């Protein structure tokens, strides 16, 4: 399985928001802790909807949470 | 380990164990053995047994996690679980389709290459040399379904471990 080309700042944002745990973030966005772990590790690219929910929890834009690494795109 | 990955492990092990037990038993029978036991009832009983063993295995795994100091994850399925399930089902459909094609080709080949003067001694030999009775074809299709189920469970575990 190819790793996703999405980079993310979730780990940093969690710590900047009162050291939020993965479980707390999972509950806030309606996902499982395993999904948060997989996203942070770059093993899963979330849907647009989940990406927006994550951004909303951190009160930032989606592009502040996720960056795309594909060259030439 | 998530609830869904745990269930996949239990299902994989139970399907492997019951499938191995059933097919090693049937394939080793003499070719002229009376296979006309009530197959549908027997398979239904096996499926119910598999479900009961799965539930017991799931409870046992939860107990092991609790004893080990971990709190079992009981979160409801989310989009990643759904995506993993879809991909695993796609893989299982591929295996099922390929298996059915193999069975159909085997039926056609054995019809042409039938050797009536050299009767097979076991069910396994009958599957390789014919004649294929409707009951033997049913066993082959049951094997195809079992392989598809194993593929689905194994795929889920791989996707949970390696990413999707």
gemmi code that builds the backbone of each chain (N, CA, C; Angstrom):
import gemmi

chains = {
    "A": [
        ("UNK", (0.848, -1.187, 0.000), (0.000, 0.000, 0.000), (0.885, 1.239, 0.000)),
        ("UNK", (0.718, 2.110, -0.997), (1.543, 3.311, -1.090), (1.140, 4.294, -0.002)),
        ("UNK", (2.123, 4.911, 0.681), (1.771, 5.912, 1.689), (1.127, 7.113, 1.006)),
        ("UNK", (0.281, 7.820, 1.742), (-0.394, 8.979, 1.173), (0.604, 10.115, 0.935)),
        ("UNK", (0.307, 10.964, -0.043), (1.174, 12.110, -0.352), (0.814, 13.321, 0.509)),
        ("UNK", (-0.147, 13.122, 1.400), (-0.548, 14.235, 2.273), (0.383, 14.318, 3.481)),
        ("UNK", (0.891, 15.527, 3.711), (1.573, 15.796, 4.982), (0.543, 16.441, 5.902)),
        ("UNK", (0.742, 16.309, 7.193), (-0.227, 16.965, 8.075), (0.457, 17.506, 9.328)),
        ("UNK", (-0.218, 18.429, 9.950), (0.309, 19.105, 11.144), (-0.513, 18.748, 12.375)),
        ("UNK", (-1.197, 17.631, 12.323), (-2.139, 17.305, 13.401), (-1.436, 17.173, 14.750)),
        ("UNK", (-0.293, 16.509, 14.719), (0.415, 16.291, 15.982), (0.765, 17.644, 16.632)),
        ("UNK", (1.343, 18.532, 15.794), (1.712, 19.860, 16.311), (0.472, 20.612, 16.799)),
        ("UNK", (-0.586, 20.592, 16.014), (-1.808, 21.317, 16.370), (-2.436, 20.771, 17.653)),
        ("UNK", (-2.350, 19.460, 17.835), (-2.894, 18.876, 19.071), (-2.184, 19.446, 20.282)),
        ("UNK", (-0.856, 19.514, 20.179), (-0.094, 19.992, 21.330), (-0.290, 21.488, 21.544)),
        ("UNK", (-0.542, 22.207, 20.459), (-0.801, 23.639, 20.597), (-2.205, 23.913, 21.150)),
        ("UNK", (-3.037, 22.902, 21.126), (-4.401, 23.061, 21.664), (-4.531, 22.289, 22.972)),
        ("UNK", (-3.712, 22.678, 23.914), (-3.807, 22.110, 25.260), (-3.425, 20.656, 25.334)),
        ("UNK", (-2.448, 20.255, 24.519), (-1.984, 18.864, 24.519), (-3.155, 17.896, 24.405)),
        ("UNK", (-3.995, 18.191, 23.443), (-5.160, 17.333, 23.183), (-4.696, 15.912, 22.846)),
        ("UNK", (-5.357, 14.933, 23.423), (-4.967, 13.548, 23.122), (-5.610, 13.106, 21.801)),
        ("UNK", (-5.077, 12.017, 21.254), (-5.641, 11.464, 20.017), (-7.095, 11.028, 20.247)),
        ("UNK", (-7.357, 10.514, 21.449), (-8.718, 10.068, 21.759), (-9.678, 11.260, 21.800)),
        ("UNK", (-9.233, 12.351, 22.420), (-10.088, 13.553, 22.487), (-10.367, 14.092, 21.091)),
        ("UNK", (-9.342, 14.102, 20.250), (-9.527, 14.590, 18.878), (-10.476, 13.657, 18.110)),
        ("UNK", (-10.298, 12.357, 18.329), (-11.155, 11.388, 17.637), (-12.622, 11.599, 17.997)),
        ("UNK", (-12.880, 11.807, 19.275), (-14.260, 12.049, 19.726), (-14.795, 13.343, 19.124)),
        ("UNK", (-13.938, 14.369, 19.072), (-14.366, 15.683, 18.577), (-14.761, 15.636, 17.103)),
        ("UNK", (-14.086, 14.778, 16.326), (-14.374, 14.746, 14.884), (-15.218, 13.532, 14.493)),
        ("UNK", (-15.559, 12.695, 15.448), (-16.403, 11.527, 15.142), (-15.667, 10.438, 14.388)),
        ("UNK", (-14.419, 10.202, 14.786), (-13.636, 9.117, 14.167), (-13.080, 8.243, 15.287)),
        ("UNK", (-12.399, 7.159, 14.898), (-11.772, 6.326, 15.918), (-10.355, 6.822, 16.174)),
        ("UNK", (-9.830, 6.454, 17.344), (-8.450, 6.853, 17.661), (-7.486, 6.252, 16.646)),
        ("UNK", (-7.796, 5.031, 16.185), (-6.923, 4.380, 15.192), (-6.855, 5.184, 13.901)),
        ("UNK", (-7.973, 5.826, 13.552), (-7.983, 6.634, 12.330), (-7.107, 7.869, 12.505)),
        ("UNK", (-7.181, 8.500, 13.677), (-6.319, 9.661, 13.949), (-4.854, 9.241, 13.897)),
        ("UNK", (-4.562, 8.079, 14.507), (-3.171, 7.575, 14.487), (-2.717, 7.353, 13.044)),
        ("UNK", (-3.590, 6.734, 12.231), (-3.235, 6.438, 10.833), (-3.027, 7.726, 10.036)),
        ("UNK", (-3.868, 8.735, 10.281), (-3.711, 10.016, 9.559), (-2.401, 10.676, 9.965)),
        ("UNK", (-2.142, 10.723, 11.264), (-0.902, 11.355, 11.731), (0.327, 10.668, 11.153)),
        ("UNK", (0.240, 9.355, 11.014), (1.390, 8.590, 10.503), (1.467, 8.616, 8.985)),
        ("UNK", (0.528, 9.265, 8.330), (0.540, 9.331, 6.865), (0.116, 8.042, 6.213)),
        ("UNK", (-0.597, 7.190, 6.956), (-1.045, 5.919, 6.397), (-2.474, 5.986, 5.870)),
        ("UNK", (-3.129, 7.084, 6.090), (-4.514, 7.209, 5.641), (-4.796, 8.652, 5.258)),
        ("UNK", (-5.359, 8.831, 4.064), (-5.773, 10.166, 3.619), (-7.258, 10.312, 3.925)),
        ("UNK", (-7.611, 11.240, 4.814), (-9.025, 11.340, 5.217), (-9.889, 11.908, 4.101)),
        ("UNK", (-11.181, 11.718, 4.239), (-12.119, 12.325, 3.289), (-12.098, 13.844, 3.488)),
        ("UNK", (-12.628, 14.538, 2.492), (-12.712, 16.007, 2.612), (-13.494, 16.400, 3.850)),
        ("UNK", (-14.564, 15.663, 4.100), (-15.425, 16.006, 5.230), (-14.658, 15.895, 6.550)),
        ("UNK", (-13.925, 14.792, 6.705), (-13.160, 14.609, 7.940), (-12.052, 15.654, 8.038)),
        ("UNK", (-11.433, 15.974, 6.900), (-10.377, 16.991, 6.896), (-10.938, 18.339, 7.375)),
        ("UNK", (-12.134, 18.693, 6.905), (-12.745, 19.951, 7.342), (-13.105, 19.899, 8.833)),
        ("UNK", (-13.577, 18.737, 9.276), (-13.926, 18.630, 10.709), (-12.678, 18.802, 11.570)),
        ("UNK", (-11.551, 18.197, 11.110), (-10.290, 18.335, 11.859), (-9.871, 19.805, 11.911)),
        ("UNK", (-9.958, 20.467, 10.759), (-9.557, 21.878, 10.711), (-10.439, 22.723, 11.623)),
        ("UNK", (-11.714, 22.402, 11.654), (-12.646, 23.182, 12.476), (-12.329, 23.033, 13.959)),
        ("UNK", (-11.943, 21.816, 14.366), (-11.585, 21.600, 15.777), (-10.415, 22.494, 16.167)),
        ("UNK", (-9.442, 22.636, 15.239), (-8.258, 23.438, 15.543), (-8.462, 24.924, 15.201)),
        ("UNK", (-9.627, 25.243, 14.642), (-9.955, 26.635, 14.268), (-8.935, 27.205, 13.265)),
        ("UNK", (-8.572, 26.380, 12.305), (-7.667, 26.833, 11.231), (-8.240, 26.360, 9.898)),
        ("UNK", (-7.608, 26.743, 8.798), (-8.046, 26.284, 7.490), (-7.532, 24.882, 7.199)),
        ("UNK", (-8.161, 24.215, 6.242), (-7.739, 22.849, 5.903), (-6.281, 22.834, 5.453)),
        ("UNK", (-5.877, 23.876, 4.712), (-4.506, 23.912, 4.196), (-3.483, 24.103, 5.320)),
        ("UNK", (-3.939, 24.542, 6.488), (-3.020, 24.642, 7.628), (-2.845, 23.284, 8.313)),
        ("UNK", (-3.764, 22.385, 8.041), (-3.676, 21.041, 8.636), (-3.015, 20.079, 7.660)),
        ("UNK", (-3.414, 20.159, 6.385), (-2.900, 19.212, 5.384), (-2.177, 19.962, 4.261)),
        ("UNK", (-1.062, 19.377, 3.808), (-0.348, 19.886, 2.651), (-0.115, 18.718, 1.700)),
        ("UNK", (-0.234, 18.999, 0.403), (-0.058, 17.941, -0.589), (1.344, 18.001, -1.147)),
        ("UNK", (2.007, 16.849, -1.231), (3.417, 16.808, -1.620), (3.662, 16.398, -3.066)),
        ("UNK", (2.601, 16.168, -3.831), (2.800, 15.672, -5.196), (3.548, 16.720, -6.029)),
        ("UNK", (4.668, 16.330, -6.664), (5.408, 17.293, -7.477), (4.651, 17.643, -8.745)),
        ("UNK", (4.692, 18.917, -9.115), (4.096, 19.366, -10.371), (2.589, 19.480, -10.347)),
        ("UNK", (1.985, 19.420, -9.160), (0.524, 19.539, -9.088), (0.161, 20.848, -8.421)),
    ],
    "B": [
        ("UNK", (-5.353, -2.224, 19.616), (-6.022, -2.845, 18.463), (-7.496, -2.419, 18.454)),
        ("UNK", (-7.982, -1.972, 17.285), (-9.365, -1.518, 17.223), (-10.324, -2.713, 17.258)),
        ("UNK", (-11.573, -2.400, 17.567), (-12.583, -3.458, 17.659), (-12.686, -4.218, 16.336)),
        ("UNK", (-12.636, -3.475, 15.236), (-12.846, -4.109, 13.928), (-11.651, -4.970, 13.521)),
        ("UNK", (-10.457, -4.537, 13.894), (-9.287, -5.365, 13.609), (-9.322, -6.636, 14.454)),
        ("UNK", (-9.753, -6.462, 15.707), (-9.872, -7.616, 16.610), (-10.852, -8.626, 16.038)),
        ("UNK", (-11.994, -8.139, 15.571), (-13.011, -9.030, 15.001), (-12.453, -9.734, 13.760)),
        ("UNK", (-11.656, -9.015, 12.956), (-11.074, -9.618, 11.758), (-10.132, -10.761, 12.120)),
        ("UNK", (-9.316, -10.536, 13.161), (-8.398, -11.600, 13.599), (-9.174, -12.840, 14.048)),
        ("UNK", (-10.188, -12.611, 14.888), (-10.975, -13.746, 15.401), (-11.654, -14.474, 14.238)),
        ("UNK", (-12.247, -13.706, 13.322), (-12.957, -14.321, 12.191), (-11.995, -15.110, 11.310)),
        ("UNK", (-10.798, -14.552, 11.085), (-9.813, -15.243, 10.248), (-9.433, -16.583, 10.878)),
        ("UNK", (-9.140, -16.567, 12.174), (-8.707, -17.790, 12.846), (-9.825, -18.825, 12.885)),
        ("UNK", (-11.050, -18.358, 13.156), (-12.183, -19.292, 13.232), (-12.471, -19.882, 11.848)),
        ("UNK", (-12.443, -19.057, 10.811), (-12.702, -19.556, 9.453), (-11.627, -20.542, 9.036)),
        ("UNK", (-10.365, -20.211, 9.372), (-9.268, -21.128, 9.042), (-9.455, -22.477, 9.737)),
        ("UNK", (-9.755, -22.423, 11.027), (-9.868, -23.654, 11.810), (-11.037, -24.506, 11.328)),
        ("UNK", (-12.196, -23.905, 11.171), (-13.376, -24.679, 10.780), (-13.255, -25.127, 9.315)),
        ("UNK", (-12.734, -24.246, 8.464), (-12.538, -24.618, 7.064), (-11.564, -25.769, 6.930)),
        ("UNK", (-10.449, -25.688, 7.667), (-9.458, -26.764, 7.622), (-10.071, -28.075, 8.119)),
        ("UNK", (-10.783, -27.997, 9.233), (-11.388, -29.202, 9.802), (-12.377, -29.822, 8.810)),
        ("UNK", (-13.225, -29.000, 8.226), (-14.270, -29.503, 7.345), (-13.681, -30.096, 6.066)),
        ("UNK", (-12.808, -29.340, 5.390), (-12.334, -29.799, 4.082), (-11.340, -30.959, 4.214)),
        ("UNK", (-10.530, -30.968, 5.264), (-9.622, -32.106, 5.428), (-10.440, -33.367, 5.696)),
        ("UNK", (-11.589, -33.203, 6.335), (-12.453, -34.350, 6.629), (-13.140, -34.836, 5.346)),
        ("UNK", (-13.709, -33.913, 4.591), (-14.467, -34.299, 3.395), (-13.551, -34.825, 2.293)),
        ("UNK", (-12.403, -34.149, 2.072), (-11.539, -34.524, 0.956), (-10.876, -35.884, 1.179)),
        ("UNK", (-10.750, -36.294, 2.438), (-10.122, -37.577, 2.726), (-11.066, -38.762, 2.669)),
        ("UNK", (-12.357, -38.497, 2.515), (-13.337, -39.598, 2.477), (-13.152, -40.435, 1.215)),
        ("UNK", (-13.502, -41.734, 1.282), (-13.461, -42.539, 0.055), (-14.394, -41.943, -0.997)),
        ("UNK", (-13.979, -42.082, -2.260), (-14.755, -41.472, -3.347), (-16.169, -42.038, -3.418)),
        ("UNK", (-16.320, -43.315, -3.022), (-17.655, -43.905, -3.108), (-18.411, -43.790, -1.778)),
        ("UNK", (-17.881, -42.988, -0.867), (-18.568, -42.816, 0.423), (-19.904, -42.121, 0.210)),
        ("UNK", (-20.789, -42.362, 1.135), (-22.091, -41.732, 1.023), (-21.989, -40.284, 1.500)),
        ("UNK", (-21.902, -39.367, 0.529), (-21.796, -37.943, 0.870), (-23.166, -37.292, 0.950)),
        ("UNK", (-24.197, -38.128, 0.841), (-25.531, -37.540, 0.771), (-26.120, -37.272, 2.145)),
        ("UNK", (-25.257, -36.830, 3.080), (-25.803, -36.399, 4.355), (-26.486, -35.056, 4.117)),
        ("UNK", (-27.361, -34.670, 5.006), (-28.061, -33.396, 4.761), (-27.087, -32.218, 4.794)),
        ("UNK", (-26.527, -31.926, 3.629), (-25.440, -30.956, 3.513), (-25.854, -29.571, 4.000)),
        ("UNK", (-27.029, -29.121, 3.563), (-27.455, -27.759, 3.915), (-27.555, -27.608, 5.425)),
        ("UNK", (-28.114, -28.619, 6.089), (-28.263, -28.536, 7.542), (-26.898, -28.539, 8.226)),
        ("UNK", (-26.003, -29.422, 7.710), (-24.675, -29.535, 8.303), (-23.904, -28.218, 8.162)),
        ("UNK", (-23.965, -27.620, 6.959), (-23.249, -26.359, 6.728), (-23.840, -25.246, 7.600)),
        ("UNK", (-25.178, -25.239, 7.726), (-25.822, -24.235, 8.585), (-25.346, -24.386, 10.027)),
        ("UNK", (-25.264, -25.627, 10.481), (-24.784, -25.863, 11.854), (-23.337, -25.386, 12.009)),
        ("UNK", (-22.524, -25.633, 10.953), (-21.127, -25.195, 11.003), (-21.030, -23.669, 11.092)),
        ("UNK", (-21.882, -22.993, 10.302), (-21.868, -21.521, 10.310), (-22.265, -20.996, 11.688)),
        ("UNK", (-23.311, -21.599, 12.273), (-23.742, -21.177, 13.619), (-22.625, -21.422, 14.632)),
        ("UNK", (-21.967, -22.578, 14.504), (-20.846, -22.903, 15.387), (-19.737, -21.858, 15.233)),
        ("UNK", (-19.461, -21.481, 13.966), (-18.410, -20.489, 13.704), (-18.749, -19.154, 14.366)),
        ("UNK", (-20.031, -18.756, 14.281), (-20.452, -17.488, 14.894), (-20.278, -17.558, 16.413)),
        ("UNK", (-20.682, -18.680, 17.008), (-20.566, -18.822, 18.471), (-19.103, -18.799, 18.906)),
        ("UNK", (-18.251, -19.512, 18.138), (-16.821, -19.525, 18.490), (-16.236, -18.119, 18.318)),
        ("UNK", (-16.698, -17.392, 17.288), (-16.209, -16.024, 17.066), (-16.553, -15.130, 18.249)),
        ("UNK", (-17.782, -15.249, 18.740), (-18.203, -14.435, 19.887), (-17.352, -14.776, 21.109)),
        ("UNK", (-17.140, -16.085, 21.320), (-16.324, -16.509, 22.453), (-14.890, -15.996, 22.293)),
        ("UNK", (-14.364, -16.065, 21.077), (-12.998, -15.582, 20.821), (-12.872, -14.099, 21.056)),
        ("UNK", (-13.889, -13.350, 20.625), (-13.896, -11.889, 20.815), (-13.887, -11.553, 22.310)),
        ("UNK", (-14.721, -12.274, 23.081), (-14.761, -12.044, 24.537), (-13.409, -12.386, 25.156)),
        ("UNK", (-12.821, -13.506, 24.705), (-11.525, -13.921, 25.254), (-10.455, -12.878, 24.959)),
        ("UNK", (-10.463, -12.344, 23.721), (-9.467, -11.339, 23.341), (-9.620, -10.065, 24.161)),
        ("UNK", (-10.870, -9.686, 24.434), (-11.124, -8.491, 25.262), (-10.607, -8.707, 26.681)),
        ("UNK", (-10.836, -9.932, 27.199), (-10.361, -10.240, 28.551), (-8.838, -10.171, 28.605)),
        ("UNK", (-8.195, -10.725, 27.559), (-6.723, -10.704, 27.512), (-6.227, -9.262, 27.503)),
        ("UNK", (-6.900, -8.401, 26.717), (-6.489, -6.994, 26.659), (-6.677, -6.310, 28.009)),
        ("UNK", (-7.780, -6.626, 28.690), (-8.032, -6.022, 30.009), (-6.996, -6.478, 31.022)),
        ("UNK", (-6.705, -7.799, 31.000), (-5.710, -8.333, 31.934), (-4.349, -7.706, 31.645)),
        ("UNK", (-4.071, -7.459, 30.342), (-2.797, -6.852, 29.952), (-2.744, -5.361, 30.227)),
        ("UNK", (-3.802, -4.792, 30.807), (-3.788, -3.378, 31.171), (-4.262, -2.454, 30.068)),
        ("UNK", (-4.686, -3.007, 28.913), (-5.174, -2.140, 27.828), (-6.692, -2.042, 27.929)),
        ("UNK", (-7.217, -0.867, 27.566), (-8.673, -0.750, 27.515), (-9.120, -1.009, 26.084)),
        ("UNK", (-9.944, -2.048, 25.867), (-10.362, -2.389, 24.511), (-11.106, -1.229, 23.858)),
        ("UNK", (-10.792, -0.998, 22.568), (-11.423, 0.093, 21.824), (-12.766, -0.380, 21.282)),
        ("UNK", (-13.834, 0.284, 21.702), (-15.167, -0.104, 21.253), (-15.805, 0.980, 20.396)),
        ("UNK", (-14.989, 1.822, 19.754), (-15.541, 2.913, 18.951), (-16.355, 2.345, 17.793)),
        ("UNK", (-17.448, 3.056, 17.441), (-18.196, 2.611, 16.265), (-17.367, 2.812, 14.997)),
        ("UNK", (-17.764, 2.109, 13.936), (-17.006, 2.184, 12.684), (-17.027, 3.602, 12.126)),
        ("UNK", (-15.903, 4.035, 11.571), (-15.851, 5.358, 10.932), (-15.511, 5.175, 9.456)),
        ("UNK", (-15.158, 6.276, 8.774), (-14.958, 6.202, 7.327), (-13.781, 5.307, 6.935)),
        ("UNK", (-12.755, 5.254, 7.784), (-11.599, 4.391, 7.467), (-12.005, 2.922, 7.555)),
        ("UNK", (-12.783, 2.581, 8.572), (-13.280, 1.197, 8.685), (-14.114, 0.838, 7.458)),
        ("UNK", (-14.965, 1.788, 7.032), (-15.817, 1.516, 5.865), (-14.978, 1.328, 4.608)),
        ("UNK", (-13.938, 2.148, 4.456), (-13.076, 2.042, 3.272), (-12.309, 0.721, 3.282)),
        ("UNK", (-11.818, 0.340, 4.452), (-11.097, -0.930, 4.566), (-12.042, -2.090, 4.247)),
        ("UNK", (-13.254, -1.997, 4.758), (-14.232, -3.056, 4.508), (-14.543, -3.166, 3.013)),
        ("UNK", (-14.683, -2.018, 2.350), (-14.965, -2.031, 0.910), (-13.829, -2.675, 0.130)),
        ("UNK", (-12.587, -2.298, 0.461), (-11.439, -2.843, -0.265), (-11.294, -4.345, -0.009)),
        ("UNK", (-11.524, -4.749, 1.240), (-11.420, -6.174, 1.565), (-12.495, -6.964, 0.822)),
        ("UNK", (-13.695, -6.403, 0.742), (-14.781, -7.074, 0.026), (-14.459, -7.165, -1.465)),
        ("UNK", (-13.858, -6.120, -2.005), (-13.447, -6.145, -3.420), (-12.445, -7.290, -3.654)),
        ("UNK", (-11.459, -7.423, -2.761), (-10.483, -8.515, -2.900), (-11.172, -9.872, -2.821)),
        ("UNK", (-12.111, -9.993, -1.880), (-12.824, -11.263, -1.710), (-13.639, -11.589, -2.962)),
        ("UNK", (-14.261, -10.567, -3.561), (-15.026, -10.805, -4.789), (-14.112, -11.293, -5.900)),
        ("UNK", (-12.910, -10.740, -5.969), (-11.943, -11.176, -6.979), (-11.607, -12.648, -6.811)),
        ("UNK", (-11.325, -13.041, -5.563), (-10.979, -14.443, -5.289), (-12.175, -15.347, -5.575)),
        ("UNK", (-13.361, -14.909, -5.181), (-14.555, -15.728, -5.415), (-14.792, -15.907, -6.917)),
        ("UNK", (-14.676, -14.807, -7.668), (-14.879, -14.886, -9.121), (-13.873, -15.817, -9.773)),
        ("UNK", (-12.582, -15.657, -9.393), (-11.536, -16.498, -9.969), (-11.771, -17.967, -9.604)),
        ("UNK", (-12.169, -18.217, -8.358), (-12.404, -19.599, -7.916), (-13.548, -20.234, -8.691)),
        ("UNK", (-14.612, -19.475, -8.915), (-15.759, -20.014, -9.657), (-15.345, -20.334, -11.099)),
        ("UNK", (-14.520, -19.476, -11.686), (-14.028, -19.750, -13.040), (-13.204, -21.036, -13.047)),
        ("UNK", (-12.340, -21.208, -12.032), (-11.525, -22.429, -11.943), (-12.425, -23.656, -11.842)),
        ("UNK", (-13.470, -23.565, -11.024), (-14.395, -24.703, -10.872), (-15.075, -25.000, -12.204)),
        ("UNK", (-15.516, -23.963, -12.903), (-16.194, -24.170, -14.185), (-15.246, -24.805, -15.206)),
        ("UNK", (-13.998, -24.311, -15.251), (-13.014, -24.872, -16.185), (-12.739, -26.329, -15.821)),
        ("UNK", (-12.644, -26.597, -14.522), (-12.373, -27.973, -14.091), (-13.517, -28.906, -14.484)),
        ("UNK", (-14.728, -28.429, -14.318), (-15.882, -29.252, -14.710), (-15.801, -29.568, -16.205)),
        ("UNK", (-15.516, -28.518, -17.008), (-15.452, -28.723, -18.458), (-14.319, -29.675, -18.828)),
        ("UNK", (-13.130, -29.475, -18.186), (-11.977, -30.331, -18.503), (-12.242, -31.771, -18.119)),
        ("UNK", (-12.804, -31.991, -16.936), (-13.020, -33.359, -16.466), (-14.080, -34.072, -17.289)),
        ("UNK", (-15.003, -33.311, -17.851), (-15.985, -33.922, -18.741), (-15.297, -34.495, -19.972)),
        ("UNK", (-14.230, -33.785, -20.427), (-13.523, -34.227, -21.636), (-12.501, -35.315, -21.318)),
        ("UNK", (-11.885, -35.217, -20.125), (-10.771, -36.128, -19.805), (-11.202, -37.255, -18.871)),
        ("UNK", (-12.461, -37.480, -18.775), (-12.949, -38.473, -17.816), (-12.344, -39.847, -18.099)),
        ("UNK", (-11.927, -40.519, -17.023), (-11.321, -41.846, -17.181), (-12.153, -42.866, -16.406)),
        ("UNK", (-13.198, -43.373, -16.985), (-14.095, -44.270, -16.251), (-13.437, -45.586, -15.829)),
        ("UNK", (-12.354, -46.005, -16.547), (-11.728, -47.288, -16.210), (-10.835, -47.168, -14.975)),
        ("UNK", (-10.554, -45.959, -14.547), (-9.639, -45.745, -13.428), (-10.354, -44.949, -12.346)),
        ("UNK", (-11.244, -45.598, -11.594), (-12.063, -44.835, -10.645), (-11.223, -44.247, -9.512)),
        ("UNK", (-11.521, -43.026, -9.104), (-10.776, -42.406, -8.008), (-11.086, -43.082, -6.687)),
        ("UNK", (-10.073, -43.055, -5.765), (-10.294, -43.727, -4.479), (-10.763, -42.763, -3.393)),
        ("UNK", (-10.411, -41.516, -3.508), (-10.860, -40.548, -2.494), (-11.588, -39.389, -3.161)),
        ("UNK", (-12.270, -38.610, -2.313), (-12.968, -37.423, -2.820), (-11.961, -36.464, -3.458)),
        ("UNK", (-10.759, -36.327, -2.828), (-9.738, -35.425, -3.364), (-9.340, -35.860, -4.772)),
        ("UNK", (-9.159, -37.182, -4.963), (-8.808, -37.679, -6.296), (-9.947, -37.452, -7.275)),
        ("UNK", (-11.169, -37.612, -6.804), (-12.331, -37.388, -7.671), (-12.382, -35.937, -8.137)),
        ("UNK", (-11.970, -35.019, -7.249), (-11.954, -33.601, -7.628), (-10.917, -33.346, -8.712)),
        ("UNK", (-9.843, -34.168, -8.728), (-8.800, -33.970, -9.724), (-9.008, -34.777, -10.987)),
        ("UNK", (-9.740, -35.893, -10.885), (-9.833, -36.784, -12.036), (-11.261, -37.059, -12.472)),
        ("UNK", (-12.233, -36.595, -11.712), (-13.622, -36.816, -12.074), (-14.089, -38.208, -11.720)),
        ("UNK", (-15.336, -38.562, -11.836), (-16.388, -37.657, -12.291), (-16.832, -36.697, -11.179)),
        ("UNK", (-17.185, -35.480, -11.573), (-17.639, -34.492, -10.595), (-19.158, -34.583, -10.436)),
        ("UNK", (-19.561, -35.063, -9.293), (-20.994, -35.134, -9.024), (-21.474, -33.759, -8.563)),
        ("UNK", (-22.776, -33.503, -8.598), (-23.286, -32.217, -8.089), (-22.843, -31.940, -6.658)),
        ("UNK", (-22.746, -33.006, -5.847), (-22.335, -32.819, -4.461), (-20.867, -32.378, -4.363)),
        ("UNK", (-20.021, -32.947, -5.237), (-18.616, -32.544, -5.236), (-18.472, -31.100, -5.720)),
        ("UNK", (-19.288, -30.739, -6.708), (-19.256, -29.353, -7.193), (-19.692, -28.409, -6.074)),
        ("UNK", (-20.690, -28.835, -5.302), (-21.123, -28.014, -4.155), (-19.976, -27.836, -3.163)),
        ("UNK", (-19.191, -28.910, -2.950), (-18.037, -28.806, -2.029), (-17.015, -27.811, -2.569)),
        ("UNK", (-16.785, -27.868, -3.887), (-15.824, -26.944, -4.497), (-16.288, -25.495, -4.342)),
        ("UNK", (-17.580, -25.286, -4.550), (-18.104, -23.919, -4.418), (-18.039, -23.455, -2.957)),
        ("UNK", (-18.259, -24.388, -2.038), (-18.125, -24.065, -0.611), (-16.678, -23.679, -0.294)),
        ("UNK", (-15.744, -24.399, -0.916), (-14.317, -24.071, -0.740), (-14.030, -22.672, -1.292)),
        ("UNK", (-14.643, -22.352, -2.445), (-14.453, -21.019, -3.040), (-14.973, -19.937, -2.096)),
        ("UNK", (-16.137, -20.176, -1.503), (-16.702, -19.203, -0.556), (-15.800, -19.044, 0.671)),
        ("UNK", (-15.248, -20.169, 1.137), (-14.360, -20.120, 2.298), (-13.098, -19.321, 1.975)),
        ("UNK", (-12.530, -19.569, 0.768), (-11.334, -18.820, 0.357), (-11.633, -17.326, 0.276)),
        ("UNK", (-12.814, -16.991, -0.240), (-13.200, -15.583, -0.347), (-13.311, -14.957, 1.043)),
        ("UNK", (-13.895, -15.692, 1.982), (-14.025, -15.169, 3.355), (-12.650, -14.977, 3.986)),
        ("UNK", (-11.746, -15.949, 3.774), (-10.389, -15.826, 4.318), (-9.687, -14.608, 3.724)),
        ("UNK", (-9.889, -14.402, 2.413), (-9.277, -13.244, 1.750), (-9.796, -11.944, 2.355)),
        ("UNK", (-11.102, -11.873, 2.595), (-11.687, -10.653, 3.170), (-11.085, -10.374, 4.554)),
        ("UNK", (-11.035, -11.400, 5.401), (-10.507, -11.192, 6.763), (-9.025, -10.807, 6.720)),
        ("UNK", (-8.248, -11.542, 5.899), (-6.806, -11.268, 5.821), (-6.565, -9.865, 5.244)),
        ("UNK", (-7.355, -9.484, 4.234), (-7.193, -8.151, 3.634), (-7.446, -7.067, 4.672)),
        ("UNK", (-8.501, -7.235, 5.464), (-8.807, -6.234, 6.492), (-7.607, -6.043, 7.425)),
        ("UNK", (-7.049, -7.187, 7.865), (-5.929, -7.109, 8.810), (-4.750, -6.380, 8.169)),
        ("UNK", (-4.456, -6.716, 6.888), (-3.337, -6.068, 6.188), (-3.595, -4.568, 6.066)),
        ("UNK", (-4.802, -4.180, 5.695), (-5.107, -2.755, 5.546), (-5.049, -2.026, 6.890)),
        ("UNK", (-5.504, -2.680, 7.947), (-5.423, -2.038, 9.267), (-3.963, -1.858, 9.688)),
        ("UNK", (-3.113, -2.840, 9.354), (-1.729, -2.793, 9.787), (-0.883, -1.872, 8.921)),
        ("UNK", (-1.069, -1.965, 7.575), (-0.166, -1.255, 6.657), (-0.737, 0.066, 6.164)),
        ("UNK", (-1.996, 0.298, 6.381), (-2.613, 1.525, 5.885), (-3.435, 1.251, 4.649)),
        ("UNK", (-4.362, 2.168, 4.394), (-5.276, 1.957, 3.269), (-5.184, 3.151, 2.321)),
    ],
}
model = gemmi.Model(1)
for chain_id, residues in chains.items():
    chain = gemmi.Chain(chain_id)
    for i, (resn, *xyz) in enumerate(residues, 1):
        res = gemmi.Residue()
        res.name, res.seqid = resn, gemmi.SeqId(i, " ")
        for name, pos in zip(("N", "CA", "C"), xyz):
            atom = gemmi.Atom()
            atom.name, atom.element = name, gemmi.Element(name[0])
            atom.pos, atom.b_iso = gemmi.Position(*pos), 0.0
            res.add_atom(atom)
        chain.add_residue(res)
    model.add_chain(chain)
structure = gemmi.Structure()
structure.add_model(model)
structure.setup_entities()
